[in-house]
Amino acid sequence: MVLDAVDQAVQTLVEQVAGFMPNLFAGILFLIAAYIGIKIVMKGVKTSLRARYSDTLISGLMSTIVSLILWAITALVLLNILGLGEIAASLGTTTGFIALGVAYALSSMIADSVAGYYLVRDPDFQVGDQVETDEMKGEVMEVGLRKSRLELENGDIAVLSNSEIEKKWIRKFS
């Protein structure tokens, strides 16, 4: 009786492993193809970003984001190939909600960074210029990616977010 149960358990295990082998083989082939495809796509993405943006920080950040998205999609497809489609669907949904939450949480930082990129490239907003915003006026001391610093007329230093500066500022000509 016990030997029959052990034989049946072993036989069931062998059948399940044999049934899983084609999925495992397909998964390995998919991973090899995905690795090669992602390498080719990333080479093109990095080349085009470096040609478009002289700033290596921006091009590096954008290429990292593209790479993460491609690998996340690859992982979800691999789970589906291995027969774990329900887990892949759950992970995909969860990842989407997490990405939405992170994007919302970082929205002001992203707005500051985009505005900072444009302020850095703006020939009318340079270090040493006299500018006036809605609240204050002073001399531009530093233009960073997220924040800029103005030296006010009384000697104080004001640190302002770039998204607030870019909305409305006036350059004072002497």
Buried (B, 14 or more C-beta within 10 A) or exposed (E): EEEEEEEEEEEEEEEEEEEEEEBEEEBEEBBEEBEEEBEEEBEEBBEEBBEEBEBEEBBBBBBEEBBEEBEBBBBBBBBBBBBBEEEBEEBBEEBEEEEEEEEEEEEEEEBBBBBBBEBBEEEEBEEEBBBBBEEBBBBBBEBBBBBBBBBEEEEEEBEBBBBBBBEEBEEEEE
